[in-house]
Amino acid sequence: MSYITGFLTPVKIADKDRYIASARKSWPLFKAYGCLEQVETWGEDIPPGQVTGFDLAVKLEEGEAVVFSWLKWPDRATADACWQKMEADPAFADMDMPFDGKRMMWGGFAPVFES
């Protein structure tokens, strides 16, 4: 079964084009490491949280948007191998990361239902 790596991060609205350019540049690299799909989404309807919420999770600041993204892999082994290899790959080292990595969260997910 497939495997998903999910990401949630705040990005300055002024850096939207920069973020999209970074995502486009990263796709050929992820694809070369076996990724099947990369999806980058820009928050448009993010209701303010009271106890939990996307805004609270990333400590959203004025002038920022929430970005929710995922990479689909054929399996966890392929995803894990990518993360190990990319640390030494100079192509990844040169990536522009237009977001606050300290407020980014990510994790790996095993699908329990796909349609």
KOLGU-4560 file (N, C-alpha, C; in nm, 3 decimals, padded with zeros to 5 digits):
<recs>
<n_xx: 00.085 n_yy: -00.118 n_zz: 00.000 ca_xx: 00.000 ca_yy: 00.000 ca_zz: 00.000 c_xx: 00.089 c_yy: 00.124 c_zz: 00.000 mol: A seq: 1 type: MET>
<n_xx: 00.039 n_yy: 00.233 n_zz: -00.050 ca_xx: 00.115 ca_yy: 00.358 ca_zz: -00.059 c_xx: 00.147 c_yy: 00.414 c_zz: 00.080 mol: A seq: 2 type: SER>
<n_xx: 00.227 n_yy: 00.519 n_zz: 00.081 ca_xx: 00.268 ca_yy: 00.586 ca_zz: 00.204 c_xx: 00.266 c_yy: 00.735 c_zz: 00.177 mol: A seq: 3 type: TYR>
<n_xx: 00.223 n_yy: 00.814 n_zz: 00.274 ca_xx: 00.211 ca_yy: 00.958 ca_zz: 00.258 c_xx: 00.300 c_yy: 01.029 c_zz: 00.358 mol: A seq: 4 type: ILE>
<n_xx: 00.374 n_yy: 01.128 n_zz: 00.310 ca_xx: 00.445 ca_yy: 01.219 ca_zz: 00.399 c_xx: 00.369 c_yy: 01.350 c_zz: 00.392 mol: A seq: 5 type: THR>
<n_xx: 00.318 n_yy: 01.397 n_zz: 00.507 ca_xx: 00.239 ca_yy: 01.519 ca_zz: 00.511 c_xx: 00.313 c_yy: 01.632 c_zz: 00.578 mol: A seq: 6 type: GLY>
<n_xx: 00.284 n_yy: 01.755 n_zz: 00.533 ca_xx: 00.350 ca_yy: 01.874 ca_zz: 00.584 c_xx: 00.247 c_yy: 01.983 c_zz: 00.612 mol: A seq: 7 type: PHE>
<n_xx: 00.272 n_yy: 02.060 n_zz: 00.713 ca_xx: 00.190 ca_yy: 02.176 ca_zz: 00.746 c_xx: 00.287 c_yy: 02.286 c_zz: 00.788 mol: A seq: 8 type: LEU>
<n_xx: 00.278 n_yy: 02.403 n_zz: 00.723 ca_xx: 00.373 ca_yy: 02.510 ca_zz: 00.754 c_xx: 00.313 c_yy: 02.647 c_zz: 00.723 mol: A seq: 9 type: THR>
<n_xx: 00.356 n_yy: 02.751 n_zz: 00.793 ca_xx: 00.314 ca_yy: 02.886 ca_zz: 00.758 c_xx: 00.410 c_yy: 02.943 c_zz: 00.653 mol: A seq: 10 type: PRO>
<n_xx: 00.356 n_yy: 03.019 n_zz: 00.560 ca_xx: 00.437 ca_yy: 03.086 ca_zz: 00.457 c_xx: 00.388 c_yy: 03.230 c_zz: 00.446 mol: A seq: 11 type: VAL>
<n_xx: 00.481 n_yy: 03.322 n_zz: 00.439 ca_xx: 00.442 ca_yy: 03.463 ca_zz: 00.420 c_xx: 00.368 c_yy: 03.476 c_zz: 00.287 mol: A seq: 12 type: LYS>
<n_xx: 00.258 n_yy: 03.547 n_zz: 00.290 ca_xx: 00.178 ca_yy: 03.568 ca_zz: 00.169 c_xx: 00.264 c_yy: 03.630 c_zz: 00.059 mol: A seq: 13 type: ILE>
<n_xx: 00.353 n_yy: 03.719 n_zz: 00.098 ca_xx: 00.442 ca_yy: 03.783 ca_zz: 00.000 c_xx: 00.537 c_yy: 03.683 c_zz: -00.066 mol: A seq: 14 type: ALA>
<n_xx: 00.556 n_yy: 03.566 n_zz: -00.004 ca_xx: 00.647 ca_yy: 03.465 ca_zz: -00.057 c_xx: 00.575 c_yy: 03.352 c_zz: -00.132 mol: A seq: 15 type: ASP>
<n_xx: 00.448 n_yy: 03.372 n_zz: -00.165 ca_xx: 00.372 ca_yy: 03.266 ca_zz: -00.232 c_xx: 00.439 c_yy: 03.220 c_zz: -00.361 mol: A seq: 16 type: LYS>
<n_xx: 00.476 n_yy: 03.312 n_zz: -00.447 ca_xx: 00.540 ca_yy: 03.274 ca_zz: -00.574 c_xx: 00.673 c_yy: 03.204 c_zz: -00.550 mol: A seq: 17 type: ASP>
<n_xx: 00.747 n_yy: 03.251 n_zz: -00.452 ca_xx: 00.874 ca_yy: 03.187 ca_zz: -00.416 c_xx: 00.851 c_yy: 03.044 c_zz: -00.367 mol: A seq: 18 type: ARG>
<n_xx: 00.745 n_yy: 03.026 n_zz: -00.287 ca_xx: 00.713 ca_yy: 02.892 ca_zz: -00.237 c_xx: 00.675 c_yy: 02.799 c_zz: -00.353 mol: A seq: 19 type: TYR>
<n_xx: 00.593 n_yy: 02.847 n_zz: -00.444 ca_xx: 00.552 ca_yy: 02.766 ca_zz: -00.559 c_xx: 00.674 c_yy: 02.729 c_zz: -00.643 mol: A seq: 20 type: ILE>
<n_xx: 00.764 n_yy: 02.824 n_zz: -00.664 ca_xx: 00.887 ca_yy: 02.796 ca_zz: -00.741 c_xx: 00.970 c_yy: 02.689 c_zz: -00.672 mol: A seq: 21 type: ALA>
<n_xx: 00.978 n_yy: 02.696 n_zz: -00.541 ca_xx: 01.053 ca_yy: 02.596 ca_zz: -00.464 c_xx: 00.989 c_yy: 02.457 c_zz: -00.478 mol: A seq: 22 type: SER>
<n_xx: 00.857 n_yy: 02.453 n_zz: -00.472 ca_xx: 00.785 ca_yy: 02.326 ca_zz: -00.486 c_xx: 00.809 c_yy: 02.267 c_zz: -00.625 mol: A seq: 23 type: ALA>
<n_xx: 00.802 n_yy: 02.352 n_zz: -00.727 ca_xx: 00.826 ca_yy: 02.304 ca_zz: -00.864 c_xx: 00.969 c_yy: 02.252 c_zz: -00.881 mol: A seq: 24 type: ARG>
<n_xx: 01.063 n_yy: 02.319 n_zz: -00.818 ca_xx: 01.203 ca_yy: 02.276 ca_zz: -00.828 c_xx: 01.226 c_yy: 02.144 c_zz: -00.754 mol: A seq: 25 type: LYS>
<n_xx: 01.153 n_yy: 02.122 n_zz: -00.646 ca_xx: 01.174 ca_yy: 02.000 ca_zz: -00.568 c_xx: 01.111 c_yy: 01.877 c_zz: -00.632 mol: A seq: 26 type: SER>
<n_xx: 01.006 n_yy: 01.895 n_zz: -00.714 ca_xx: 00.936 ca_yy: 01.781 ca_zz: -00.770 c_xx: 01.027 c_yy: 01.685 c_zz: -00.849 mol: A seq: 27 type: TRP>
<n_xx: 01.110 n_yy: 01.731 n_zz: -00.942 ca_xx: 01.195 ca_yy: 01.636 ca_zz: -01.014 c_xx: 01.288 c_yy: 01.557 c_zz: -00.921 mol: A seq: 28 type: PRO>
<n_xx: 01.329 n_yy: 01.620 n_zz: -00.811 ca_xx: 01.416 ca_yy: 01.550 ca_zz: -00.716 c_xx: 01.338 c_yy: 01.441 c_zz: -00.643 mol: A seq: 29 type: LEU>
<n_xx: 01.221 n_yy: 01.476 n_zz: -00.592 ca_xx: 01.139 ca_yy: 01.375 ca_zz: -00.524 c_xx: 01.101 c_yy: 01.263 c_zz: -00.620 mol: A seq: 30 type: PHE>
<n_xx: 01.066 n_yy: 01.299 n_zz: -00.742 ca_xx: 01.027 ca_yy: 01.199 ca_zz: -00.841 c_xx: 01.142 c_yy: 01.104 c_zz: -00.870 mol: A seq: 31 type: LYS>
<n_xx: 01.263 n_yy: 01.157 n_zz: -00.879 ca_xx: 01.380 ca_yy: 01.073 ca_zz: -00.904 c_xx: 01.404 c_yy: 00.974 c_zz: -00.790 mol: A seq: 32 type: ALA>
<n_xx: 01.361 n_yy: 01.010 n_zz: -00.670 ca_xx: 01.376 ca_yy: 00.922 ca_zz: -00.554 c_xx: 01.254 c_yy: 00.830 c_zz: -00.535 mol: A seq: 33 type: TYR>
<n_xx: 01.161 n_yy: 00.831 n_zz: -00.631 ca_xx: 01.050 ca_yy: 00.737 ca_zz: -00.627 c_xx: 00.916 c_yy: 00.792 c_zz: -00.585 mol: A seq: 34 type: GLY>
<n_xx: 00.906 n_yy: 00.922 n_zz: -00.561 ca_xx: 00.778 ca_yy: 00.981 ca_zz: -00.523 c_xx: 00.679 c_yy: 00.972 c_zz: -00.640 mol: A seq: 35 type: CYS>
<n_xx: 00.555 n_yy: 00.940 n_zz: -00.609 ca_xx: 00.451 ca_yy: 00.925 ca_zz: -00.710 c_xx: 00.373 c_yy: 01.053 c_zz: -00.735 mol: A seq: 36 type: LEU>
<n_xx: 00.360 n_yy: 01.136 n_zz: -00.630 ca_xx: 00.277 ca_yy: 01.256 ca_zz: -00.641 c_xx: 00.321 c_yy: 01.357 c_zz: -00.536 mol: A seq: 37 type: GLU>
<n_xx: 00.320 n_yy: 01.484 n_zz: -00.575 ca_xx: 00.346 ca_yy: 01.594 ca_zz: -00.483 c_xx: 00.229 c_yy: 01.690 c_zz: -00.494 mol: A seq: 38 type: GLN>
<n_xx: 00.168 n_yy: 01.723 n_zz: -00.383 ca_xx: 00.056 ca_yy: 01.817 ca_zz: -00.382 c_xx: 00.087 c_yy: 01.928 c_zz: -00.283 mol: A seq: 39 type: VAL>
<n_xx: 00.080 n_yy: 02.052 n_zz: -00.329 ca_xx: 00.103 ca_yy: 02.170 ca_zz: -00.247 c_xx: -00.027 c_yy: 02.251 c_zz: -00.248 mol: A seq: 40 type: GLU>
<n_xx: -00.081 n_yy: 02.281 n_zz: -00.131 ca_xx: -00.205 ca_yy: 02.357 ca_zz: -00.125 c_xx: -00.185 c_yy: 02.483 c_zz: -00.041 mol: A seq: 41 type: THR>
<n_xx: -00.251 n_yy: 02.590 n_zz: -00.083 ca_xx: -00.242 ca_yy: 02.721 ca_zz: -00.017 c_xx: -00.374 c_yy: 02.746 c_zz: 00.056 mol: A seq: 42 type: TRP>
<n_xx: -00.368 n_yy: 02.768 n_zz: 00.185 ca_xx: -00.489 ca_yy: 02.787 ca_zz: 00.265 c_xx: -00.574 c_yy: 02.904 c_zz: 00.220 mol: A seq: 43 type: GLY>
<n_xx: -00.701 n_yy: 02.879 n_zz: 00.199 ca_xx: -00.797 ca_yy: 02.984 ca_zz: 00.162 c_xx: -00.910 c_yy: 02.997 c_zz: 00.263 mol: A seq: 44 type: GLU>
<n_xx: -00.947 n_yy: 02.887 n_zz: 00.326 ca_xx: -01.058 ca_yy: 02.888 ca_zz: 00.421 c_xx: -01.009 c_yy: 02.822 c_zz: 00.550 mol: A seq: 45 type: ASP>
<n_xx: -00.937 n_yy: 02.897 n_zz: 00.629 ca_xx: -00.879 ca_yy: 02.846 ca_zz: 00.753 c_xx: -00.947 c_yy: 02.917 c_zz: 00.869 mol: A seq: 46 type: ILE>
<n_xx: -01.052 n_yy: 02.855 n_zz: 00.924 ca_xx: -01.121 ca_yy: 02.920 ca_zz: 01.035 c_xx: -01.030 c_yy: 02.929 c_zz: 01.158 mol: A seq: 47 type: PRO>
<n_xx: -01.041 n_yy: 03.038 n_zz: 01.232 ca_xx: -00.958 ca_yy: 03.052 ca_zz: 01.352 c_xx: -00.994 c_yy: 02.944 c_zz: 01.454 mol: A seq: 48 type: PRO>
<n_xx: -00.892 n_yy: 02.883 n_zz: 01.508 ca_xx: -00.914 ca_yy: 02.779 ca_zz: 01.608 c_xx: -00.937 c_yy: 02.836 c_zz: 01.746 mol: A seq: 49 type: GLY>
<n_xx: -01.011 n_yy: 02.764 n_zz: 01.827 ca_xx: -01.033 ca_yy: 02.802 ca_zz: 01.966 c_xx: -00.938 c_yy: 02.724 c_zz: 02.057 mol: A seq: 50 type: GLN>
<n_xx: -00.933 n_yy: 02.593 n_zz: 02.035 ca_xx: -00.845 ca_yy: 02.505 ca_zz: 02.111 c_xx: -00.741 c_yy: 02.443 c_zz: 02.018 mol: A seq: 51 type: VAL>
<n_xx: -00.788 n_yy: 02.402 n_zz: 01.900 ca_xx: -00.699 ca_yy: 02.348 ca_zz: 01.798 c_xx: -00.736 c_yy: 02.413 c_zz: 01.665 mol: A seq: 52 type: THR>
<n_xx: -00.651 n_yy: 02.400 n_zz: 01.569 ca_xx: -00.677 ca_yy: 02.453 ca_zz: 01.436 c_xx: -00.547 c_yy: 02.465 c_zz: 01.359 mol: A seq: 53 type: GLY>
<n_xx: -00.558 n_yy: 02.475 n_zz: 01.229 ca_xx: -00.439 ca_yy: 02.489 ca_zz: 01.146 c_xx: -00.361 c_yy: 02.614 c_zz: 01.185 mol: A seq: 54 type: PHE>
<n_xx: -00.432 n_yy: 02.724 n_zz: 01.211 ca_xx: -00.366 ca_yy: 02.849 ca_zz: 01.247 c_xx: -00.288 c_yy: 02.835 c_zz: 01.377 mol: A seq: 55 type: ASP>
<n_xx: -00.348 n_yy: 02.768 n_zz: 01.473 ca_xx: -00.281 ca_yy: 02.750 ca_zz: 01.602 c_xx: -00.165 c_yy: 02.651 c_zz: 01.591 mol: A seq: 56 type: LEU>
<n_xx: -00.182 n_yy: 02.549 n_zz: 01.510 ca_xx: -00.078 ca_yy: 02.447 ca_zz: 01.496 c_xx: 00.054 c_yy: 02.506 c_zz: 01.445 mol: A seq: 57 type: ALA>
<n_xx: 00.045 n_yy: 02.602 n_zz: 01.353 ca_xx: 00.167 ca_yy: 02.661 ca_zz: 01.295 c_xx: 00.201 c_yy: 02.797 c_zz: 01.355 mol: A seq: 58 type: VAL>
<n_xx: 00.124 n_yy: 02.836 n_zz: 01.458 ca_xx: 00.143 ca_yy: 02.968 ca_zz: 01.520 c_xx: 00.140 c_yy: 03.077 c_zz: 01.413 mol: A seq: 59 type: LYS>
<n_xx: 00.033 n_yy: 03.074 n_zz: 01.334 ca_xx: 00.017 ca_yy: 03.165 ca_zz: 01.221 c_xx: 00.028 c_yy: 03.310 c_zz: 01.265 mol: A seq: 60 type: LEU>
<n_xx: 00.106 n_yy: 03.387 n_zz: 01.190 ca_xx: 00.125 ca_yy: 03.529 ca_zz: 01.218 c_xx: 00.059 c_yy: 03.612 c_zz: 01.110 mol: A seq: 61 type: GLU>
<n_xx: 00.037 n_yy: 03.738 n_zz: 01.139 ca_xx: -00.020 ca_yy: 03.832 ca_zz: 01.043 c_xx: 00.062 c_yy: 03.830 c_zz: 00.915 mol: A seq: 62 type: GLU>
<n_xx: -00.007 n_yy: 03.826 n_zz: 00.800 ca_xx: 00.062 ca_yy: 03.827 ca_zz: 00.672 c_xx: 00.110 c_yy: 03.691 c_zz: 00.625 mol: A seq: 63 type: GLY>
<n_xx: 00.063 n_yy: 03.585 n_zz: 00.691 ca_xx: 00.102 ca_yy: 03.448 ca_zz: 00.654 c_xx: -00.020 c_yy: 03.367 c_zz: 00.613 mol: A seq: 64 type: GLU>
<n_xx: 00.005 n_yy: 03.262 n_zz: 00.538 ca_xx: -00.097 ca_yy: 03.164 ca_zz: 00.501 c_xx: -00.051 c_yy: 03.027 c_zz: 00.547 mol: A seq: 65 type: ALA>
<n_xx: -00.147 n_yy: 02.937 n_zz: 00.566 ca_xx: -00.115 ca_yy: 02.798 ca_zz: 00.600 c_xx: -00.101 c_yy: 02.719 c_zz: 00.471 mol: A seq: 66 type: VAL>
<n_xx: 00.007 n_yy: 02.644 n_zz: 00.462 ca_xx: 00.030 ca_yy: 02.555 ca_zz: 00.348 c_xx: 00.020 c_yy: 02.411 c_zz: 00.399 mol: A seq: 67 type: VAL>
<n_xx: -00.059 n_yy: 02.332 n_zz: 00.329 ca_xx: -00.079 ca_yy: 02.190 ca_zz: 00.361 c_xx: -00.035 c_yy: 02.112 c_zz: 00.238 mol: A seq: 68 type: PHE>
<n_xx: 00.060 n_yy: 02.022 n_zz: 00.256 ca_xx: 00.119 ca_yy: 01.951 ca_zz: 00.143 c_xx: 00.138 c_yy: 01.805 c_zz: 00.175 mol: A seq: 69 type: SER>
<n_xx: 00.149 n_yy: 01.726 n_zz: 00.069 ca_xx: 00.181 ca_yy: 01.585 ca_zz: 00.090 c_xx: 00.253 c_yy: 01.528 c_zz: -00.030 mol: A seq: 70 type: TRP>
<n_xx: 00.331 n_yy: 01.425 n_zz: 00.000 ca_xx: 00.402 ca_yy: 01.346 ca_zz: -00.100 c_xx: 00.348 c_yy: 01.204 c_zz: -00.092 mol: A seq: 71 type: LEU>
<n_xx: 00.316 n_yy: 01.146 n_zz: -00.205 ca_xx: 00.267 ca_yy: 01.008 ca_zz: -00.208 c_xx: 00.379 c_yy: 00.919 c_zz: -00.261 mol: A seq: 72 type: LYS>
<n_xx: 00.407 n_yy: 00.815 n_zz: -00.187 ca_xx: 00.513 ca_yy: 00.720 ca_zz: -00.218 c_xx: 00.453 c_yy: 00.582 c_zz: -00.244 mol: A seq: 73 type: TRP>
<n_xx: 00.524 n_yy: 00.497 n_zz: -00.315 ca_xx: 00.471 ca_yy: 00.361 ca_zz: -00.334 c_xx: 00.469 c_yy: 00.281 c_zz: -00.203 mol: A seq: 74 type: PRO>
<n_xx: 00.560 n_yy: 00.317 n_zz: -00.110 ca_xx: 00.567 ca_yy: 00.248 ca_zz: 00.018 c_xx: 00.657 c_yy: 00.328 c_zz: 00.112 mol: A seq: 75 type: ASP>
<n_xx: 00.657 n_yy: 00.289 n_zz: 00.238 ca_xx: 00.738 ca_yy: 00.362 ca_zz: 00.336 c_xx: 00.887 c_yy: 00.347 c_zz: 00.310 mol: A seq: 76 type: ARG>
<n_xx: 00.929 n_yy: 00.231 n_zz: 00.264 ca_xx: 01.072 ca_yy: 00.209 ca_zz: 00.239 c_xx: 01.126 c_yy: 00.310 c_zz: 00.138 mol: A seq: 77 type: ALA>
<n_xx: 01.048 n_yy: 00.339 n_zz: 00.034 ca_xx: 01.090 ca_yy: 00.436 ca_zz: -00.067 c_xx: 01.100 c_yy: 00.575 c_zz: -00.006 mol: A seq: 78 type: THR>
<n_xx: 01.002 n_yy: 00.613 n_zz: 00.075 ca_xx: 01.004 ca_yy: 00.745 ca_zz: 00.140 c_xx: 01.125 c_yy: 00.755 c_zz: 00.234 mol: A seq: 79 type: ALA>
<n_xx: 01.146 n_yy: 00.654 n_zz: 00.317 ca_xx: 01.259 ca_yy: 00.656 ca_zz: 00.410 c_xx: 01.392 c_yy: 00.666 c_zz: 00.336 mol: A seq: 80 type: ASP>
<n_xx: 01.404 n_yy: 00.593 n_zz: 00.226 ca_xx: 01.528 ca_yy: 00.597 ca_zz: 00.148 c_xx: 01.551 c_yy: 00.737 c_zz: 00.091 mol: A seq: 81 type: ALA>
<n_xx: 01.445 n_yy: 00.802 n_zz: 00.047 ca_xx: 01.458 ca_yy: 00.939 ca_zz: -00.006 c_xx: 01.512 c_yy: 01.032 c_zz: 00.102 mol: A seq: 82 type: CYS>
<n_xx: 01.452 n_yy: 01.029 n_zz: 00.220 ca_xx: 01.494 ca_yy: 01.121 ca_zz: 00.326 c_xx: 01.640 c_yy: 01.097 c_zz: 00.364 mol: A seq: 83 type: TRP>
<n_xx: 01.684 n_yy: 00.973 n_zz: 00.365 ca_xx: 01.824 ca_yy: 00.944 ca_zz: 00.396 c_xx: 01.917 c_yy: 00.997 c_zz: 00.288 mol: A seq: 84 type: GLN>
<n_xx: 01.882 n_yy: 00.972 n_zz: 00.161 ca_xx: 01.968 ca_yy: 01.012 ca_zz: 00.050 c_xx: 01.971 c_yy: 01.163 c_zz: 00.030 mol: A seq: 85 type: LYS>
<n_xx: 01.860 n_yy: 01.230 n_zz: 00.054 ca_xx: 01.854 ca_yy: 01.373 ca_zz: 00.025 c_xx: 01.945 c_yy: 01.454 c_zz: 00.116 mol: A seq: 86 type: MET>
<n_xx: 01.977 n_yy: 01.401 n_zz: 00.233 ca_xx: 02.067 ca_yy: 01.474 ca_zz: 00.323 c_xx: 02.205 c_yy: 01.495 c_zz: 00.262 mol: A seq: 87 type: GLU>
<n_xx: 02.246 n_yy: 01.403 n_zz: 00.174 ca_xx: 02.377 ca_yy: 01.412 ca_zz: 00.111 c_xx: 02.369 c_yy: 01.463 c_zz: -00.033 mol: A seq: 88 type: ALA>
<n_xx: 02.249 n_yy: 01.487 n_zz: -00.083 ca_xx: 02.231 ca_yy: 01.529 ca_zz: -00.222 c_xx: 02.245 c_yy: 01.681 c_zz: -00.232 mol: A seq: 89 type: ASP>
<n_xx: 02.345 n_yy: 01.731 n_zz: -00.305 ca_xx: 02.363 ca_yy: 01.876 ca_zz: -00.315 c_xx: 02.244 c_yy: 01.947 c_zz: -00.382 mol: A seq: 90 type: PRO>
<n_xx: 02.168 n_yy: 01.877 n_zz: -00.463 ca_xx: 02.051 ca_yy: 01.939 ca_zz: -00.526 c_xx: 01.949 c_yy: 01.980 c_zz: -00.420 mol: A seq: 91 type: ALA>
<n_xx: 01.935 n_yy: 01.901 n_zz: -00.315 ca_xx: 01.844 ca_yy: 01.939 ca_zz: -00.208 c_xx: 01.903 c_yy: 02.049 c_zz: -00.120 mol: A seq: 92 type: PHE>
<n_xx: 02.035 n_yy: 02.049 n_zz: -00.105 ca_xx: 02.101 ca_yy: 02.149 ca_zz: -00.022 c_xx: 02.082 c_yy: 02.290 c_zz: -00.079 mol: A seq: 93 type: ALA>
<n_xx: 02.065 n_yy: 02.300 n_zz: -00.210 ca_xx: 02.050 ca_yy: 02.429 ca_zz: -00.275 c_xx: 01.905 c_yy: 02.476 c_zz: -00.283 mol: A seq: 94 type: ASP>
<n_xx: 01.813 n_yy: 02.404 n_zz: -00.222 ca_xx: 01.671 ca_yy: 02.441 ca_zz: -00.230 c_xx: 01.641 c_yy: 02.567 c_zz: -00.149 mol: A seq: 95 type: MET>
<n_xx: 01.560 n_yy: 02.653 n_zz: -00.207 ca_xx: 01.510 ca_yy: 02.772 ca_zz: -00.137 c_xx: 01.393 c_yy: 02.727 c_zz: -00.051 mol: A seq: 96 type: ASP>
<n_xx: 01.400 n_yy: 02.751 n_zz: 00.078 ca_xx: 01.293 ca_yy: 02.713 ca_zz: 00.170 c_xx: 01.229 c_yy: 02.839 c_zz: 00.226 mol: A seq: 97 type: MET>
<n_xx: 01.130 n_yy: 02.895 n_zz: 00.156 ca_xx: 01.070 ca_yy: 03.023 ca_zz: 00.198 c_xx: 00.963 c_yy: 03.007 c_zz: 00.306 mol: A seq: 98 type: PRO>
<n_xx: 00.999 n_yy: 02.946 n_zz: 00.416 ca_xx: 00.906 ca_yy: 02.930 ca_zz: 00.528 c_xx: 00.987 c_yy: 02.911 c_zz: 00.655 mol: A seq: 99 type: PHE>
<n_xx: 00.920 n_yy: 02.925 n_zz: 00.767 ca_xx: 00.983 ca_yy: 02.909 ca_zz: 00.897 c_xx: 00.981 c_yy: 02.761 c_zz: 00.935 mol: A seq: 100 type: ASP>
<n_xx: 01.092 n_yy: 02.694 n_zz: 00.917 ca_xx: 01.101 ca_yy: 02.551 ca_zz: 00.946 c_xx: 01.075 c_yy: 02.516 c_zz: 01.091 mol: A seq: 101 type: GLY>
<n_xx: 01.093 n_yy: 02.611 n_zz: 01.182 ca_xx: 01.068 ca_yy: 02.584 ca_zz: 01.323 c_xx: 00.919 c_yy: 02.568 c_zz: 01.352 mol: A seq: 102 type: LYS>
<n_xx: 00.835 n_yy: 02.625 n_zz: 01.264 ca_xx: 00.690 ca_yy: 02.613 ca_zz: 01.282 c_xx: 00.629 c_yy: 02.515 c_zz: 01.183 mol: A seq: 103 type: ARG>
<n_xx: 00.713 n_yy: 02.443 n_zz: 01.113 ca_xx: 00.667 ca_yy: 02.341 ca_zz: 01.018 c_xx: 00.651 c_yy: 02.209 c_zz: 01.093 mol: A seq: 104 type: MET>
<n_xx: 00.549 n_yy: 02.134 n_zz: 01.055 ca_xx: 00.535 ca_yy: 01.999 ca_zz: 01.110 c_xx: 00.517 c_yy: 01.902 c_zz: 00.996 mol: A seq: 105 type: MET>
<n_xx: 00.564 n_yy: 01.782 n_zz: 01.017 ca_xx: 00.553 ca_yy: 01.681 ca_zz: 00.913 c_xx: 00.547 c_yy: 01.545 c_zz: 00.979 mol: A seq: 106 type: TRP>
<n_xx: 00.504 n_yy: 01.449 n_zz: 00.902 ca_xx: 00.499 ca_yy: 01.314 ca_zz: 00.953 c_xx: 00.465 c_yy: 01.217 c_zz: 00.841 mol: A seq: 107 type: GLY>
<n_xx: 00.486 n_yy: 01.090 n_zz: 00.868 ca_xx: 00.455 ca_yy: 00.984 ca_zz: 00.771 c_xx: 00.326 c_yy: 00.916 c_zz: 00.810 mol: A seq: 108 type: GLY>
<n_xx: 00.247 n_yy: 00.882 n_zz: 00.709 ca_xx: 00.114 ca_yy: 00.826 ca_zz: 00.733 c_xx: 00.090 c_yy: 00.704 c_zz: 00.645 mol: A seq: 109 type: PHE>
<n_xx: 00.038 n_yy: 00.600 n_zz: 00.705 ca_xx: -00.001 ca_yy: 00.480 ca_zz: 00.633 c_xx: -00.150 c_yy: 00.489 c_zz: 00.601 mol: A seq: 110 type: ALA>
<n_xx: -00.187 n_yy: 00.495 n_zz: 00.475 ca_xx: -00.329 ca_yy: 00.503 ca_zz: 00.441 c_xx: -00.406 c_yy: 00.381 c_zz: 00.494 mol: A seq: 111 type: PRO>
<n_xx: -00.527 n_yy: 00.407 n_zz: 00.542 ca_xx: -00.615 ca_yy: 00.299 ca_zz: 00.587 c_xx: -00.735 c_yy: 00.285 c_zz: 00.492 mol: A seq: 112 type: VAL>
<n_xx: -00.752 n_yy: 00.384 n_zz: 00.404 ca_xx: -00.857 ca_yy: 00.376 ca_zz: 00.302 c_xx: -00.817 c_yy: 00.465 c_zz: 00.186 mol: A seq: 113 type: PHE>
<n_xx: -00.823 n_yy: 00.413 n_zz: 00.066 ca_xx: -00.799 ca_yy: 00.491 ca_zz: -00.056 c_xx: -00.906 c_yy: 00.456 c_zz: -00.156 mol: A seq: 114 type: GLU>
<n_xx: -00.953 n_yy: 00.554 n_zz: -00.228 ca_xx: -01.057 ca_yy: 00.527 ca_zz: -00.327 c_xx: -01.023 c_yy: 00.597 c_zz: -00.456 mol: A seq: 115 type: SER>
</recs>
